[in-house]
Amino acid sequence: MDLQLVNSPNYLGKKSICSSLLTFLVIANLLLFSGNKCQQQQFGNGQFIDNRLRGFNSIWSPAEILPNVYNNQQAPIVNGTPIRVEIDLHVQSIRPTNDQSVQRINILLTESWDDVRLQMPRGVGSNRRISLDRRWKDILWIPNLYFTNSIAGSIISGVDSSVYMILSNRTRVELFASMSLNILCSSDFSRYPFDEQDCSLEILPLSETSDSVVLRWNSMTMNPSSQESNLYYINFWTENRCRPNPIKGSSCIKGNLKLVRRIGSHLISHLLPTILMVNLSFGGFWIPLTAYSARIIIIVSSFLILIIHQMITSVNSPTTGGLWATNIWYTLCSLTIFGCLIEYLLALNESLIDSKPGDSGDSSTSSSWFNSKFFQSQPKIMKELLKPNDSNNFADMISRIAFPSVFLIITFVYILFYAI
């Protein structure tokens, strides 16, 4: 009975229909796969976009923007004219690192160029702007910019975060990238704290010559709060060439930053305390010669406090290079205090000589001093200051005026030489 059913005409007819349907489905799948293969567009080095962008989910597909053949390794040169890439750079913040000759600079970089090979998606007007996420940087040609004086050289095409792209006017591409760079600055710490630092941002395309890519500044701006920071006054300007060019044959642009250290805090924490210490040692000229302990203590205390203050300043100062200005200032202060000690010894020795029996040297010296034109020309208050008495002799009287005057001249010359 089963054999008769299998050999029946109805069964054979149903079998042939199923075989035909199965054959049709196989042929349809083959045609569909072949059609998709034909619709794939080549991408530069012969790979297929669909293979390169497997899993690429975006509101715009590459097929809507790219031509049939697009090489993202070649700059979009038109009639032999190099493409012009315009740079906008906004400095967000500048902070010194542990090595104060290296500055940490946070920037927002914008690159703009025209790629005539691109097209706007259907239904999108040519005047509209469409956004492309960071994955498009692997699809489109973008200039590989390099910061030559960055300790950690940064290539924009290699940045995986904080990258944003916009396509406008059909062929205009804008790339926005937020970056953080360690820039090596030209620093001369020998004048610290009156020093200046010259920092430059030299930018050039790493893989293109000036025959294919030309860089030009569009703008360079700075965050006002960074420009008036607590550490520096910052001036900046741009140049459309680098001298010398780090890579011959490449287009190079340069953004200059001049960091002038604010000396207000240094005057309060560095200069004024040392001036007070030196003037404290001048107080010994008003103490009687016989107060040996007081005269010695006030000089030695000033000297020790000055040494401690110098050690604290050295710890908080840059470690790169010799701090000549700072060391010279502390040396001048130390010599002045040491001069006070020498003056006390000379005054004490003069007092001992004058106190010998039968010695009239003191009276003759005082008489000639009182009758001198310099003493007679002084106002009354100065005569009282310069007049020797039982507690202080002629050396102390002169030192009350001479030491502060000399130290004032030293301070003026020092500031004039290093600060102006």
Buried (B, 14 or more C-beta within 10 A) or exposed (E): EEEEEEEEEEEEEEEEEEEEEEEEEEEEEEEEEEEEEEEBBBBBEEEEBBEBBEEBEBEBBBBBBBEEEBEBEEBBBEEEEBBEBBBBBBBBBBEBEEBBBBBEBBBBBBBBBBBEBBBBBEEBEEEEEBEBEBBBBEBBBBBBBBBBBBEEEBBBBEBEEEBBBBBBEBBBBBBBBBBEBBBBBEBEBBBBBBBBBEBBBBBBBBBBBBBBBBBEBEEBEBBEEBBEBEBBEBEBEBBEEBEEBEBEEBBBBBBBBBBBBBBEEBBEBBBEBBBEBBBBBBBBBEBEBEEEEEBEEBBEBBBEBBEEBBEEBEEEBBEEBEBBBBBBBBEBBBEBBEBBBEBBEBBBEBBEEBEEEEEEEBEEBBEEBEEEEEBEEBEEEBEEBBBBEEEBBBBBBBBBBBBBEEBEEBBEEBBEEBEE
